[in-house]
């Protein structure tokens, strides 16, 4: 009976909140700032926004909504290659009842103040007793920077192939960010996914010292409020984030990022 209840709850959370989807990188760096990709400073950012890039290696662990026996594990690698920037990674969650895996490859290019990119995702979803679903999606994005201001527009699932029984929701995302001496960053976002109302996102990041930063974020779709602390030790960056939902248990996420020179 406990397994049946867990399966029902997990399925309801997944399909109604659309927050556990492996298409969104469940990294503490992203969750801490209201899912605003411009504030996300880790290597999995290309999974969320195809036009963004952060060099390095990321390992992340997420306990979503109290499902401690179904953790979400994310790994990502981003390297520059001449004028092309390459990012790849994998995210997995699951147990014997439900499992989901997403692998992605991103190519992006930056020319002066403008960057563009595209991400291909291979998605696998399985619920015990139901059809196994496979998807392939293509995401695109473009980002513009001018002094302390950055804006971006990107899509999710604009092109998709695979399962004929279920179609992933297409989404359009707009974000803007202002920074002050790279110590204070304020971001705002607006997103629209099919079958969902407009989602407003707010995020901020404050660098207390070169060793410590704090972030907070809020999004109206899930009414989630997030806080995080980031510890910087030379080339290593450790982020712990806790997110509060009005009806579900808190989510905890931890991520470590290594950035080489």
N, C-alpha and C positions, 0 to 999 in steps of 0.2 A: 504493500500500500504506500509506503514511504517513497518508493521509486516512482510510482504512478503520480503521486502528488508533485514530486520534484519535476517530472517531465512536463506536467501540465503548467506549472508555474514558470518553468524555464521557457516553454514555447510561447506563453502569453507575454512574457517580458520581451522576448526576442522580436516577435512579430508586431507588437504594439508600440514598443519604445524605439525600436530600430537603433538601439544604442550599443548592442553587443555585436552588431554586424562586423565581420572581419574586414570589411572595406574601409572602416575607420580605424587607423592605428591606435590601439589601446595603450598608448604610451603616457606615462605620468606627465611628460613635457607638454603634450597636447591637451590632456584632460584638465590640467591645472589652469588653463587660460580660456575656458569656455569653448573649446574646439575651434579656436581661431588659429589657422595655420601660420599666419604671419608672426605669431608669438611663439610658435613651436620651434625650438632650437635643438633638434636632434635629427638623426639620419633617416628616420622613418617619415619625415615630413613629405617626401615625394609620393608616398602612398596616399596621403590626403589631398595634396595640391601638386599637380603634375609639373608646375612651373618653378617649384621651390627646391632648394638643395642645401644640405648641410653635411659637410665632409666628416666622415668618422664611422665608428662601429657602435651599434646600440644593442643592448639586451634589456628587455622589459618584461615585467610580471604584473598581472592585474587580477585582483579578486573582485569580480563584478557583482554588486547587489547581494553580497553574502553567500554566493555560490562558491564556497571554499573548495569543494571537491571538483569544480569545473573551472580551473584557472585559465587565464588567457596569457599565452606566451608569445612574445614578439621579438624578432631579430632583424637587423637591417645593416646594410653596408652601403656607403656612398663614397665614390672616388671620382676625381676629375681626370679626364683623359683628353689632353689638348683642349680644343674648344667645346668638347662634348662632356657633359657630366652624367655619370652612370650611377643609378641607385637600384638596389634589389633587396628583397627581404621576404620574410614568411611570418605569418601569424596563425596560431592554432589554438583551438579550445575544444573540449569535448570529454566525454566518458562513454560508457557502454550504451547510453540512451541517445545522446546527441553529440555530434561532432561537426566541426567546421574548420576548413583550412583555406588560407588565401596566400598565394605566392604572387609577387609582382616584380616587374622590371620597368624602370623609368629611364628615359633619355631626355635631357634638357640642355638648353643652350642659353647663355647670357651674352648680350651685346650691349655694352655701355649700361644704360639704365633700364633695359628691357630684357626680360627672360621669358622663354616659352618652353613648354615641355609636354610630353605625352606618357601615359602610364598604361601598361597592359597588365591586367589582373586575371589570374586563374583561380577560380573559387570552387570549393567542394563543400557540400552540405549534406548531412545525413541525420535523419531522425529514425530511431528504431521502429521498424514496421512500415515505413513509408519509402517512397521512391528516392533513390540517391540522385541528387541534383548537381549538375556541373554547369558553370558559367564561365565565359570569357568576356571581359569588358575592356573598353578603351576609354580612358579619361584624358582630358586636355586642360591646359591652364596657361594664363599669361599674367605676368607681374610687372608693374611699373614702379620705379623708384626715383624720387627727386628730393635730394637733401634729407630732411628728417621725416619725409612723408613717403609711405608705401601703400599701394593699392593693388588688388588682385581680383581676378575673376576666373573661376574654374568650374568644370563640370564633373559629374560622377555618372557612370553608366550611360553616357550619351550613345555609345555603340555597344551592343552586347550580342553574344551568341551563346548557344548551348541549349539549356532546358526549354522545352516547348510548353511545359505545364505551369511555370511560374516565371514572371518577368520582374526583374529588379527595378526599383523605382529610379527614374532619372532625377538628377538634382542639379540646380544652378546655385552657385555660391559667390557672394560679393563680400570683400573685406577691405578695411582700411586701417592703417596703423600710424601713429605719431610717436616719435622717440625724442627724448631730451638727453643729449650727451651720452646716449647709449646706457643710461642708468635708470631712466623711467620710460616705460613703453605702455601705450594705451591703444587698445584695439577694439574695433566694433565690426560685427558681421551680420549679414542678412542672407538666409538661405531658403530655398523653396524646393521641396521634394514632392513628387507626385503623391497624391492621397493625404498629404500632410499640410497643415497651415504654415504660414510664414514663421520662420524661426529666427529670433533675434538673439545675437550672441555678444557678450561683453567680456573683455579680459584686460588684465593689467599685469605688469611685471615691474618690480622694484629691486634694484641692485643695492643692497645695504653696504656691501664691501666686495672686493674681488673674490672673496671666499664664500659669500652668502647672498642669495636672492630669494625673494618671496613673490608668489604669483597667486592670483585669484581670478575666477571666471564664473559666468552665469549664462545659461541658455534657457529661453522661454519654452521651447518645445517639451523638454523633459522636466523643466523647473529644477534643474540641478545647479547647486552651488558648490564650487570647488576651491580648495586651498592647497598650496604646496610650498615646500621649502627645497631649494636647490643648493647643494654644496659643491663648490668648485675647488679641485685640488690639482693644480697644474693642468695636465691634459685630460683629467678625469672629471666628469660631472655626474653627480648623484642627485636624483630627484625623487622625493616622496610626496604623493598627492592623496588627499582624501576628498571624496565627493559625496554630497548629501542630496538624497531624493526625498520628496515630501511623503512618500508612502512606502518605499522599499528601504532595506538596510543600506548602510553606507558602503561605498566602494573604495577600495584601497589599491593604489598602484605604486610601483617602484620601478625606476629605470636608471641604468648606468650607461653613460656615453663616453667614448674615448675619441678624442680629436687629435690627430697628429699634425705637426707643422707642415 
